[in-house]
Amino acid sequence: MQRRTILAGAVGGGVAASLPALGATVAVPPSPRERLPLDGEWRFHLGHAADTAKDFNFGLNQQTYAKAGAGTADAAMAAFDDKAWTPVQLPHDWAVELPYAVPPGVKPEEAKDDVAAHGFKAIGRDFPANSVGWYRRLLPIAAGDAGKRIWLEFDGVFRDATVFVNGYVIAHNESGYVPFHADVSDFLNFDGKPNQLTVRADASLGEGWFYEGAGIYRPVWLVKAAPVHVPQWGSFVRSAITPEGAEVTATIEVRNCTEAPVSVLLRQHLVDADGHIVARFPDAPLAPAPDEVLTHEARIALPRPRLWSVETPVLYRLVSTLHADNAVLDRYETSFGIRSIRFDAEQGFFLNDKPVKLLGVCNHQDHAGVGTAIPPALDAWRIARTKEMGANAWRSAHNPPSEAFLDACDRMGLLVIDEARRNSTDPESTSQLDRILRRDRNHPCIILWSVGNEEPQAMDARGGRVSHAMVAHVRRLDPTRPTTQAFDRGHYESAARQVDVIGFNYHTDRTVAFHERFPSQPIIGTETASTVSTRGEYFNDKARQIVRAYDTEYPAWASTAEQWWKVADAHRYVAGGFIWTGFDYRGEPTPHALWPAVSSYFGVMDLCGFPKDNYWYYRAWWRPEPIVHLLPHWNWAGREGQAIEVWAYSNAEAVELLLNGRSLGRRPVVRAGHVEWRVPYAPGRLEARALRGDQVVARCVRETSGPAAAIRLAPDRRLIAADGHDLAILTAEIVDAKGRPVPTAATPLRFTIDGPAALIGVGNGDPTSHESDKAPARSAFNGLAQAIIRHRGAAGVIKFSAEGAGVKGASVAILAR
């Protein structure tokens, strides 16, 4: 396609009298463009990375590319019988369903470090029978679609994806983290014959050093548009806050896929969060040449805008329509927010010219029960849990996130570092960076583009050249946001001089000397803490791979939560930090990087999102509401009279501890610190009272429980949408006869569902558990387990039940409406 740009300049007014007035609420008419989600009606089967016959003859006789549309693979052809394949719904991660295993020829006691990094799932070059997956479904194509431009949009397939339509190889994509599209217009049947879509994903090779999943784990869409249309990611909306309000600049691409020049009218307006038209661009006549992408840019003033922020994440929409011959050819909508960001080397980060400390978490895309196939509703739940702790930022480590995740951050007010997977400038890596930028640059939540993480080349001249070129590419496509890169081991030269904001991975104490040496470069902690712990455990046990949950355990390169936060909190020039990590994730089971540990210990929440104790440390210092959190639990049968370490996290002035009503003393709270006692164990009631002066502003109680007697079920909500996508996330807690939590319970549980929903995953947060994520059963771990259900079918009442040996079962009703 040829490209041409038209700049309309700063404009205002010029509204046609026949159009609705500003401030009007306009009903949205049906769009001539269709964007259809392809999340259902898929069938899946494993292929084989080393056996052609078991891989549906893909590559047979080296003829895959010999004749277009013929001989590519048996499973790529419409006539192939896939009735024996497994029905699946996207998003789908087949790796999470695989067994845990050590590579052939490796003894379990020798399976550690790099072997453990991906979480011991039986996938990769050592497991060719599990490392290729095939997906098939029909495309909804009608006779009336002839003459349209039709393409597929994939938000993420792990990995090495080959896309077939009606036997033709139409696209190939390497990265498992980067979106891609495939134009299918020339390969479709419009005569009533079926149109077969097939995707082969090969996860034999990885891209990271952590669990990465496998398959079509992000959404897929089918798009149908007129031959003259706005292409995918064909808009870029920028805003600048002015004394009068805001100036909005809209850049729109118009693609002419015909063989003749065309004349179209571009009409654009802005819609606020309430659906009111608040500004309108003058109409723009355009004449894209044959096979040309024409770029039009215009600016308009918007008085009294509502600014996007963490507290008020207000969104606008740019509505762009193309008209010809009194008809609408295309309508394209772009969500955006109006806000300003800047990093100051002395004062930190500013949002809308107000200082905001970045209280961040790093996270991989991984959750109990579903692996990397995180539905949008679960993304929103994870964001909400993170914000409840007091965090306001999220680093997507170490790859770009999904579009749905960024949409949720826009809606919910969470700041994001969007990170490229590859720190390289080869053509494939540059293409990946280009696609990330074009897809994501309209999201107001994004405040930084990261071009790398702990790159081995970062300290030498080659690494500096690579990062310099990547930063230049970012600035060409998005001049509105700064760049960063995460550095470790004191490597603060070369590549570090190329990015706008330096990212410290750990060594937060070294930021003081760095700031003295480079006083003009802003600083953030791209990774901090890496404190390790097992939820609900308070004594180290190497044999059981247990790490105590006090804020004391960390690898050699890392620190406690308290150590790093005291530095960041004390220095305004440290713009903030991103703790490693918000949630546990599969793989990297430091400090027990050996069989059978299969997930990390780093999270302030476990793999299910159940808070560990350090969660409450951050909650105390990252939110202003008074709080006190007490640890450990108070079930220590057999340790009567022995001293137990008791800690409290609080943002009050002091904390008083009481055991069975008797005061054990009051401790003053130091900013960013904690208080502690050593208490001879006696069963009963341990209570912490947070004090401001003599006023009790918060309490926390730990009671010695009796034996496990019942299950208590708590859904995250009791009303979900009957849309085939929405979720309910249920906590099963083991309690005693008086309803008190039993913090050491390991009760095996069984789950059943009656009604319009399906169980999509279970978990318990145990980093050494090898139980199935998909079975309707799970043992409680330290008193807790989780089940995730998804609506399917009609509206109605969903009855979810849990039973366990020796305990009273429980049921809960959830309405799908």
PAKOL-507787 format. One line per field, with one value per residue (C-alpha): residue in three letters; residue number from 1; x, y, z. Coordinates in steps of 0.05 Angstrom, whole numbers. Example, Ala and Ser with C-alpha at 12.3 -4.5 7.8 and 13.67 -1.06 7.14 Angstrom:
// residues 2
residuo ALA:SER
num 1:2
u 246:273
v -90:-21
w 156:143
//
This chain:
// residues 817
residuo MET:GLN:ARG:ARG:THR:ILE:LEU:ALA:GLY:ALA:VAL:GLY:GLY:GLY:VAL:ALA:ALA:SER:LEU:PRO:ALA:LEU:GLY:ALA:THR:VAL:ALA:VAL:PRO:PRO:SER:PRO:ARG:GLU:ARG:LEU:PRO:LEU:ASP:GLY:GLU:TRP:ARG:PHE:HIS:LEU:GLY:HIS:ALA:ALA:ASP:THR:ALA:LYS:ASP:PHE:ASN:PHE:GLY:LEU:ASN:GLN:GLN:THR:TYR:ALA:LYS:ALA:GLY:ALA:GLY:THR:ALA:ASP:ALA:ALA:MET:ALA:ALA:PHE:ASP:ASP:LYS:ALA:TRP:THR:PRO:VAL:GLN:LEU:PRO:HIS:ASP:TRP:ALA:VAL:GLU:LEU:PRO:TYR:ALA:VAL:PRO:PRO:GLY:VAL:LYS:PRO:GLU:GLU:ALA:LYS:ASP:ASP:VAL:ALA:ALA:HIS:GLY:PHE:LYS:ALA:ILE:GLY:ARG:ASP:PHE:PRO:ALA:ASN:SER:VAL:GLY:TRP:TYR:ARG:ARG:LEU:LEU:PRO:ILE:ALA:ALA:GLY:ASP:ALA:GLY:LYS:ARG:ILE:TRP:LEU:GLU:PHE:ASP:GLY:VAL:PHE:ARG:ASP:ALA:THR:VAL:PHE:VAL:ASN:GLY:TYR:VAL:ILE:ALA:HIS:ASN:GLU:SER:GLY:TYR:VAL:PRO:PHE:HIS:ALA:ASP:VAL:SER:ASP:PHE:LEU:ASN:PHE:ASP:GLY:LYS:PRO:ASN:GLN:LEU:THR:VAL:ARG:ALA:ASP:ALA:SER:LEU:GLY:GLU:GLY:TRP:PHE:TYR:GLU:GLY:ALA:GLY:ILE:TYR:ARG:PRO:VAL:TRP:LEU:VAL:LYS:ALA:ALA:PRO:VAL:HIS:VAL:PRO:GLN:TRP:GLY:SER:PHE:VAL:ARG:SER:ALA:ILE:THR:PRO:GLU:GLY:ALA:GLU:VAL:THR:ALA:THR:ILE:GLU:VAL:ARG:ASN:CYS:THR:GLU:ALA:PRO:VAL:SER:VAL:LEU:LEU:ARG:GLN:HIS:LEU:VAL:ASP:ALA:ASP:GLY:HIS:ILE:VAL:ALA:ARG:PHE:PRO:ASP:ALA:PRO:LEU:ALA:PRO:ALA:PRO:ASP:GLU:VAL:LEU:THR:HIS:GLU:ALA:ARG:ILE:ALA:LEU:PRO:ARG:PRO:ARG:LEU:TRP:SER:VAL:GLU:THR:PRO:VAL:LEU:TYR:ARG:LEU:VAL:SER:THR:LEU:HIS:ALA:ASP:ASN:ALA:VAL:LEU:ASP:ARG:TYR:GLU:THR:SER:PHE:GLY:ILE:ARG:SER:ILE:ARG:PHE:ASP:ALA:GLU:GLN:GLY:PHE:PHE:LEU:ASN:ASP:LYS:PRO:VAL:LYS:LEU:LEU:GLY:VAL:CYS:ASN:HIS:GLN:ASP:HIS:ALA:GLY:VAL:GLY:THR:ALA:ILE:PRO:PRO:ALA:LEU:ASP:ALA:TRP:ARG:ILE:ALA:ARG:THR:LYS:GLU:MET:GLY:ALA:ASN:ALA:TRP:ARG:SER:ALA:HIS:ASN:PRO:PRO:SER:GLU:ALA:PHE:LEU:ASP:ALA:CYS:ASP:ARG:MET:GLY:LEU:LEU:VAL:ILE:ASP:GLU:ALA:ARG:ARG:ASN:SER:THR:ASP:PRO:GLU:SER:THR:SER:GLN:LEU:ASP:ARG:ILE:LEU:ARG:ARG:ASP:ARG:ASN:HIS:PRO:CYS:ILE:ILE:LEU:TRP:SER:VAL:GLY:ASN:GLU:GLU:PRO:GLN:ALA:MET:ASP:ALA:ARG:GLY:GLY:ARG:VAL:SER:HIS:ALA:MET:VAL:ALA:HIS:VAL:ARG:ARG:LEU:ASP:PRO:THR:ARG:PRO:THR:THR:GLN:ALA:PHE:ASP:ARG:GLY:HIS:TYR:GLU:SER:ALA:ALA:ARG:GLN:VAL:ASP:VAL:ILE:GLY:PHE:ASN:TYR:HIS:THR:ASP:ARG:THR:VAL:ALA:PHE:HIS:GLU:ARG:PHE:PRO:SER:GLN:PRO:ILE:ILE:GLY:THR:GLU:THR:ALA:SER:THR:VAL:SER:THR:ARG:GLY:GLU:TYR:PHE:ASN:ASP:LYS:ALA:ARG:GLN:ILE:VAL:ARG:ALA:TYR:ASP:THR:GLU:TYR:PRO:ALA:TRP:ALA:SER:THR:ALA:GLU:GLN:TRP:TRP:LYS:VAL:ALA:ASP:ALA:HIS:ARG:TYR:VAL:ALA:GLY:GLY:PHE:ILE:TRP:THR:GLY:PHE:ASP:TYR:ARG:GLY:GLU:PRO:THR:PRO:HIS:ALA:LEU:TRP:PRO:ALA:VAL:SER:SER:TYR:PHE:GLY:VAL:MET:ASP:LEU:CYS:GLY:PHE:PRO:LYS:ASP:ASN:TYR:TRP:TYR:TYR:ARG:ALA:TRP:TRP:ARG:PRO:GLU:PRO:ILE:VAL:HIS:LEU:LEU:PRO:HIS:TRP:ASN:TRP:ALA:GLY:ARG:GLU:GLY:GLN:ALA:ILE:GLU:VAL:TRP:ALA:TYR:SER:ASN:ALA:GLU:ALA:VAL:GLU:LEU:LEU:LEU:ASN:GLY:ARG:SER:LEU:GLY:ARG:ARG:PRO:VAL:VAL:ARG:ALA:GLY:HIS:VAL:GLU:TRP:ARG:VAL:PRO:TYR:ALA:PRO:GLY:ARG:LEU:GLU:ALA:ARG:ALA:LEU:ARG:GLY:ASP:GLN:VAL:VAL:ALA:ARG:CYS:VAL:ARG:GLU:THR:SER:GLY:PRO:ALA:ALA:ALA:ILE:ARG:LEU:ALA:PRO:ASP:ARG:ARG:LEU:ILE:ALA:ALA:ASP:GLY:HIS:ASP:LEU:ALA:ILE:LEU:THR:ALA:GLU:ILE:VAL:ASP:ALA:LYS:GLY:ARG:PRO:VAL:PRO:THR:ALA:ALA:THR:PRO:LEU:ARG:PHE:THR:ILE:ASP:GLY:PRO:ALA:ALA:LEU:ILE:GLY:VAL:GLY:ASN:GLY:ASP:PRO:THR:SER:HIS:GLU:SER:ASP:LYS:ALA:PRO:ALA:ARG:SER:ALA:PHE:ASN:GLY:LEU:ALA:GLN:ALA:ILE:ILE:ARG:HIS:ARG:GLY:ALA:ALA:GLY:VAL:ILE:LYS:PHE:SER:ALA:GLU:GLY:ALA:GLY:VAL:LYS:GLY:ALA:SER:VAL:ALA:ILE:LEU:ALA:ARG
num 1:2:3:4:5:6:7:8:9:10:11:12:13:14:15:16:17:18:19:20:21:22:23:24:25:26:27:28:29:30:31:32:33:34:35:36:37:38:39:40:41:42:43:44:45:46:47:48:49:50:51:52:53:54:55:56:57:58:59:60:61:62:63:64:65:66:67:68:69:70:71:72:73:74:75:76:77:78:79:80:81:82:83:84:85:86:87:88:89:90:91:92:93:94:95:96:97:98:99:100:101:102:103:104:105:106:107:108:109:110:111:112:113:114:115:116:117:118:119:120:121:122:123:124:125:126:127:128:129:130:131:132:133:134:135:136:137:138:139:140:141:142:143:144:145:146:147:148:149:150:151:152:153:154:155:156:157:158:159:160:161:162:163:164:165:166:167:168:169:170:171:172:173:174:175:176:177:178:179:180:181:182:183:184:185:186:187:188:189:190:191:192:193:194:195:196:197:198:199:200:201:202:203:204:205:206:207:208:209:210:211:212:213:214:215:216:217:218:219:220:221:222:223:224:225:226:227:228:229:230:231:232:233:234:235:236:237:238:239:240:241:242:243:244:245:246:247:248:249:250:251:252:253:254:255:256:257:258:259:260:261:262:263:264:265:266:267:268:269:270:271:272:273:274:275:276:277:278:279:280:281:282:283:284:285:286:287:288:289:290:291:292:293:294:295:296:297:298:299:300:301:302:303:304:305:306:307:308:309:310:311:312:313:314:315:316:317:318:319:320:321:322:323:324:325:326:327:328:329:330:331:332:333:334:335:336:337:338:339:340:341:342:343:344:345:346:347:348:349:350:351:352:353:354:355:356:357:358:359:360:361:362:363:364:365:366:367:368:369:370:371:372:373:374:375:376:377:378:379:380:381:382:383:384:385:386:387:388:389:390:391:392:393:394:395:396:397:398:399:400:401:402:403:404:405:406:407:408:409:410:411:412:413:414:415:416:417:418:419:420:421:422:423:424:425:426:427:428:429:430:431:432:433:434:435:436:437:438:439:440:441:442:443:444:445:446:447:448:449:450:451:452:453:454:455:456:457:458:459:460:461:462:463:464:465:466:467:468:469:470:471:472:473:474:475:476:477:478:479:480:481:482:483:484:485:486:487:488:489:490:491:492:493:494:495:496:497:498:499:500:501:502:503:504:505:506:507:508:509:510:511:512:513:514:515:516:517:518:519:520:521:522:523:524:525:526:527:528:529:530:531:532:533:534:535:536:537:538:539:540:541:542:543:544:545:546:547:548:549:550:551:552:553:554:555:556:557:558:559:560:561:562:563:564:565:566:567:568:569:570:571:572:573:574:575:576:577:578:579:580:581:582:583:584:585:586:587:588:589:590:591:592:593:594:595:596:597:598:599:600:601:602:603:604:605:606:607:608:609:610:611:612:613:614:615:616:617:618:619:620:621:622:623:624:625:626:627:628:629:630:631:632:633:634:635:636:637:638:639:640:641:642:643:644:645:646:647:648:649:650:651:652:653:654:655:656:657:658:659:660:661:662:663:664:665:666:667:668:669:670:671:672:673:674:675:676:677:678:679:680:681:682:683:684:685:686:687:688:689:690:691:692:693:694:695:696:697:698:699:700:701:702:703:704:705:706:707:708:709:710:711:712:713:714:715:716:717:718:719:720:721:722:723:724:725:726:727:728:729:730:731:732:733:734:735:736:737:738:739:740:741:742:743:744:745:746:747:748:749:750:751:752:753:754:755:756:757:758:759:760:761:762:763:764:765:766:767:768:769:770:771:772:773:774:775:776:777:778:779:780:781:782:783:784:785:786:787:788:789:790:791:792:793:794:795:796:797:798:799:800:801:802:803:804:805:806:807:808:809:810:811:812:813:814:815:816:817
u 0:23:19:3:-10:-56:-51:-114:-83:-117:-191:-257:-329:-355:-412:-465:-534:-565:-521:-542:-524:-467:-489:-540:-543:-544:-567:-512:-536:-513:-443:-430:-366:-374:-324:-346:-314:-292:-288:-335:-346:-272:-246:-177:-128:-55:-9:63:128:167:118:87:30:9:15:-40:12:35:100:89:139:161:100:68:84:89:19:-24:-86:-66:-26:-14:-42:-100:-129:-127:-177:-252:-267:-227:-270:-257:-316:-268:-232:-246:-294:-261:-277:-226:-185:-151:-84:-72:-7:-43:-79:-15:17:77:140:216:250:267:333:333:325:274:327:368:310:324:342:331:293:245:238:177:140:154:97:108:118:177:229:233:158:142:76:50:80:37:-37:-88:-152:-209:-275:-318:-320:-389:-387:-450:-461:-471:-399:-371:-333:-317:-248:-247:-192:-176:-147:-109:-90:-42:-25:30:69:95:26:8:-62:-99:-164:-194:-127:-87:-31:-50:-7:50:68:127:115:65:55:44:-21:-25:-77:-90:-130:-173:-214:-183:-190:-263:-324:-385:-428:-453:-394:-362:-302:-253:-206:-149:-93:-31:9:78:101:165:206:196:206:214:242:174:110:84:25:6:-49:-99:-99:-125:-185:-195:-241:-268:-274:-315:-309:-321:-263:-251:-243:-202:-152:-135:-103:-116:-126:-82:-113:-69:-89:-55:-83:-88:-110:-176:-187:-154:-131:-146:-108:-138:-97:-138:-116:-163:-147:-170:-167:-199:-165:-195:-189:-247:-276:-301:-321:-290:-336:-312:-338:-321:-368:-361:-372:-446:-457:-461:-428:-380:-340:-341:-286:-302:-318:-257:-262:-211:-189:-145:-113:-118:-82:-65:-68:-83:-70:-111:-94:-135:-139:-197:-206:-247:-268:-275:-252:-259:-189:-171:-137:-129:-188:-232:-216:-260:-259:-279:-292:-271:-324:-298:-345:-331:-386:-396:-458:-502:-483:-438:-381:-347:-349:-289:-289:-228:-230:-182:-171:-149:-91:-20:41:112:172:214:284:277:203:181:119:63:-7:-47:8:-4:51:33:79:79:56:64:65:98:58:61:-4:-20:-74:-96:-142:-134:-60:-47:-118:-144:-215:-229:-272:-214:-167:-216:-218:-142:-138:-190:-152:-89:-122:-153:-82:-68:-29:-40:7:23:84:67:126:160:116:59:-8:-74:-119:-174:-127:-110:-184:-197:-140:-169:-237:-212:-156:-91:-26:14:85:77:139:167:187:250:306:328:324:321:262:218:231:219:154:133:149:111:49:51:56:1:-47:-35:-18:-90:-95:-90:-68:0:53:117:142:194:245:278:290:357:387:457:478:455:523:561:560:519:464:466:456:398:362:376:344:284:272:276:224:179:185:167:102:86:120:74:104:173:213:246:287:298:371:402:471:492:491:473:516:507:434:414:435:387:321:283:270:320:289:324:313:327:385:337:389:435:387:417:486:457:417:479:516:460:415:376:350:284:285:235:242:221:228:232:230:225:208:188:136:84:15:-4:63:107:166:216:216:265:242:170:193:158:179:154:109:143:177:246:260:290:343:412:395:331:305:247:186:205:276:261:198:233:283:230:184:239:263:216:263:248:182:159:169:139:142:161:106:33:10:49:58:78:152:213:200:256:283:262:277:273:223:167:157:121:103:136:137:147:75:42:-18:-15:-33:-107:-102:-109:-69:-5:15:60:-2:-24:43:32:-41:-20:29:-3:-73:-93:-151:-131:-115:-81:-62:-38:5:11:-52:-63:-67:-2:-22:40:78:45:91:138:152:116:137:78:78:29:25:-10:-10:-34:8:14:-11:-31:-30:-76:-78:-142:-159:-92:-50:20:41:36:87:97:92:150:133:140:155:120:115:129:127:149:89:89:35:-30:-93:-149:-158:-101:-122:-85:-114:-90:-88:-87:-77:-121:-173:-178:-183:-176:-175:-151:-164:-135:-172:-151:-201:-229:-224:-250:-326:-356:-343:-360:-370:-361:-371:-339:-410:-479:-500:-464:-480:-513:-467:-426:-364:-376:-347:-358:-297:-313:-272:-282:-259:-255:-285:-296:-363:-366:-352:-279:-228:-185:-118:-83:-139:-122:-192:-202:-261:-308:-348:-413:-453:-527:-549:-522:-448:-385:-325:-263:-211:-192:-133:-109:-45:2:67:82:13:9:-67:-106:-127:-187:-216:-279:-239:-183:-153:-156:-88:-82:-157:-172:-188:-215:-262:-276:-341:-363:-433:-458:-526:-587:-600:-619:-597:-531:-524:-452:-438:-377:-369:-312:-298:-316:-343:-411:-420:-443:-481:-489:-536:-511:-558:-538:-580
v 0:71:122:197:247:307:357:397:443:473:479:491:503:488:443:425:448:379:346:338:396:392:363:318:244:206:135:94:65:-3:2:-21:-51:-116:-140:-209:-245:-315:-343:-402:-463:-482:-553:-571:-628:-638:-648:-670:-633:-694:-741:-718:-768:-747:-675:-685:-691:-619:-618:-685:-696:-623:-600:-551:-491:-528:-511:-457:-485:-558:-606:-559:-605:-653:-612:-548:-574:-563:-637:-660:-693:-660:-690:-727:-663:-629:-569:-508:-435:-379:-358:-427:-449:-523:-524:-513:-579:-618:-660:-638:-674:-671:-677:-748:-771:-720:-745:-707:-687:-658:-619:-548:-477:-469:-534:-508:-439:-456:-492:-565:-570:-626:-579:-558:-593:-650:-664:-662:-698:-641:-580:-570:-553:-548:-507:-509:-472:-446:-373:-338:-314:-297:-286:-212:-207:-213:-150:-131:-131:-185:-200:-236:-202:-245:-212:-268:-340:-377:-392:-396:-393:-414:-393:-430:-412:-465:-499:-437:-414:-341:-318:-337:-303:-318:-283:-308:-239:-193:-182:-196:-196:-236:-213:-270:-235:-273:-342:-345:-380:-335:-389:-424:-472:-474:-430:-468:-431:-472:-449:-489:-465:-493:-480:-521:-458:-407:-333:-324:-356:-366:-404:-381:-425:-450:-438:-384:-353:-285:-264:-270:-227:-230:-161:-144:-75:-37:-34:37:36:54:-3:-38:10:65:121:159:210:257:312:371:408:483:542:541:466:416:410:343:319:262:224:177:129:115:55:47:-26:-14:-5:65:132:147:209:203:251:241:263:260:279:268:233:238:184:200:192:266:297:349:369:360:365:400:352:332:312:258:225:164:137:63:18:76:90:164:195:255:296:351:388:416:454:421:468:442:370:318:291:218:200:142:167:190:148:187:164:197:167:192:170:172:158:154:176:169:176:193:129:111:67:56:77:70:87:102:105:154:196:267:274:298:259:278:252:302:282:317:311:245:230:279:262:323:366:333:291:218:166:103:47:-10:-85:-127:-186:-242:-262:-325:-345:-408:-453:-418:-407:-352:-356:-301:-279:-204:-210:-242:-187:-137:-177:-180:-105:-93:-136:-97:-30:-52:-60:12:2:50:21:-45:-66:-118:-165:-181:-172:-129:-145:-162:-109:-129:-117:-47:-33:-52:-8:50:39:26:77:37:63:16:3:-31:-74:-102:-175:-169:-119:-122:-85:-143:-138:-186:-150:-82:-108:-132:-64:-29:-71:-60:15:21:-22:9:83:107:79:134:83:74:121:87:43:-6:-30:-84:-121:-142:-150:-182:-131:-71:-52:-52:-7:-56:-55:20:22:-27:12:78:52:23:89:127:81:92:167:164:127:159:224:232:182:171:106:63:0:-45:-53:-97:-111:-39:-35:39:59:50:30:66:132:121:117:175:142:93:30:0:-74:-81:-44:12:39:53:104:155:151:147:210:247:224:234:287:300:229:208:143:88:20:-26:-86:-81:-128:-199:-219:-293:-327:-383:-359:-378:-408:-379:-427:-444:-517:-533:-605:-584:-523:-476:-403:-365:-306:-254:-198:-229:-277:-255:-278:-248:-195:-172:-140:-140:-98:-52:-42:-18:21:62:86:101:134:180:207:245:236:161:165:100:25:-39:-97:-166:-189:-175:-247:-311:-344:-412:-423:-390:-423:-386:-402:-474:-478:-553:-608:-610:-535:-509:-436:-374:-349:-276:-251:-209:-251:-324:-355:-349:-277:-294:-241:-260:-220:-172:-150:-116:-82:-46:-35:0:48:57:76:129:92:66:-7:-60:-129:-183:-243:-302:-343:-368:-444:-471:-535:-569:-502:-481:-435:-426:-356:-339:-281:-233:-176:-121:-76:-10:62:86:120:58:-14:-49:-125:-164:-239:-265:-194:-180:-124:-144:-73:-16:-5:61:54:82:106:51:1:-52:-71:-138:-178:-247:-279:-345:-385:-397:-414:-363:-293:-250:-179:-118:-49:8:74:148:180:138:126:56:66:-7:-77:-145:-210:-280:-335:-407:-448:-517:-573:-565:-570:-534:-500:-426:-404:-331:-310:-245:-224:-255:-224:-237:-221:-277:-264:-328:-291:-264:-300:-312:-325:-365:-373:-437:-427:-482:-461:-493:-506:-433:-405:-387:-398:-459:-431:-498:-539:-582:-611:-643:-609:-627:-577:-583:-534:-535:-482:-441:-441:-483:-492:-465:-472:-486:-471:-463:-422:-479:-470:-544:-572:-618:-624:-611:-540:-566:-622:-606:-618:-585:-591:-530:-501:-468:-463:-435:-457:-422:-440:-399:-408:-378:-366:-408:-418:-380:-333:-363:-382:-418:-462:-475:-527:-550:-614:-642:-704:-695:-624:-594:-574:-507:-478:-409:-381:-334:-300:-296:-240
w 0:-16:41:39:95:97:154:165:218:278:265:299:280:210:234:183:204:192:245:318:362:411:477:444:461:396:387:356:289:265:236:165:194:231:284:306:365:348:418:411:367:366:366:391:385:400:341:345:337:313:281:215:215:286:263:212:156:163:124:91:34:44:3:52:7:-59:-84:-53:-20:-31:11:69:123:130:188:146:95:101:88:149:202:270:308:354:373:439:438:470:482:477:512:516:545:533:573:639:627:617:672:712:692:690:623:600:628:685:756:798:848:791:761:784:764:688:685:739:709:665:721:702:653:602:542:499:457:507:500:425:434:477:443:381:383:327:327:278:269:212:193:189:117:77:3:17:43:-28:-46:25:56:109:158:223:284:334:400:420:401:437:397:325:295:225:201:146:111:66:62:44:89:98:156:202:267:312:378:429:458:399:360:286:231:168:107:84:30:-29:2:21:-8:-19:-51:11:18:87:103:146:193:222:268:285:345:362:433:426:436:490:494:569:632:665:650:583:567:498:447:427:496:475:433:358:316:245:214:152:122:58:8:31:107:167:176:241:291:240:290:339:386:425:473:506:565:553:595:558:564:518:446:415:354:313:262:219:164:105:63:-9:-30:-98:-165:-176:-141:-94:-62:9:64:133:189:261:330:403:452:527:579:583:508:492:431:459:398:323:271:206:150:108:35:20:-45:-32:-94:-114:-65:-19:55:64:132:154:216:248:315:354:419:474:531:602:590:644:657:662:727:775:817:758:696:648:576:511:443:375:324:253:194:120:72:-2:-46:14:49:107:84:150:223:269:343:385:461:493:555:565:614:619:645:659:698:736:757:825:840:809:768:754:728:706:739:806:839:841:873:830:876:828:819:766:740:690:655:695:744:781:741:674:663:612:584:629:610:611:673:710:687:719:783:788:776:830:880:864:874:939:965:947:883:826:773:738:698:646:654:609:549:523:557:523:493:542:601:577:566:638:663:624:655:726:731:735:706:662:637:570:557:492:495:453:461:389:323:274:226:266:332:300:271:340:371:315:327:402:394:342:381:450:440:450:520:573:625:592:620:597:540:564:512:553:618:648:579:578:525:565:591:524:463:422:475:474:398:402:456:420:357:394:431:365:335:396:388:314:329:397:416:476:525:553:550:603:609:669:691:744:774:771:695:690:630:555:544:608:576:517:554:587:654:683:714:774:784:858:892:910:958:898:871:919:888:818:828:852:789:739:770:706:694:727:767:780:812:755:801:877:937:910:980:981:1023:1026:1045:1116:1135:1190:1197:1142:1121:1066:1060:1048:1006:1054:1063:1123:1109:1152:1114:1124:1067:1000:950:949:897:930:994:1043:1028:1085:1062:991:1008:1062:1010:956:1006:1033:966:919:860:863:824:854:847:822:870:844:842:854:842:846:777:751:744:777:844:880:932:920:845:843:837:860:869:807:820:848:920:901:901:954:932:916:848:866:889:963:1001:1037:1097:1058:1020:1084:1094:1028:1044:1108:1074:1005:1028:1080:1114:1183:1185:1227:1204:1252:1237:1246:1257:1327:1319:1349:1385:1412:1420:1485:1524:1465:1441:1376:1333:1327:1278:1262:1201:1213:1191:1259:1312:1355:1362:1427:1430:1475:1489:1520:1542:1576:1546:1523:1511:1463:1407:1369:1294:1253:1183:1132:1187:1229:1302:1334:1398:1421:1454:1493:1459:1495:1456:1454:1426:1400:1385:1356:1366:1323:1360:1344:1411:1456:1402:1372:1296:1273:1301:1278:1315:1309:1346:1359:1320:1331:1280:1209:1210:1150:1084:1075:1003:982:909:887:865:862:795:730:658:618:559:555:580:650:710:783:827:889:952:992:1064:1117:1184:1252:1286:1309:1239:1253:1198:1205:1179:1172:1139:1079:1068:999:965:908:867:829:787:772:722:663:680:672:717:680:734:807:852:923:921:942:903:907:889:828:830:766:750:712:755:795:859:898:967:1010:1024:1092:1094:1025:954:893:836:774:736:669:645:587:556:578:635:702:771:780:841:860:914:952:992:1033:1074:1147:1139:1125:1052:1026:967:939:885:831:782:709:678
//
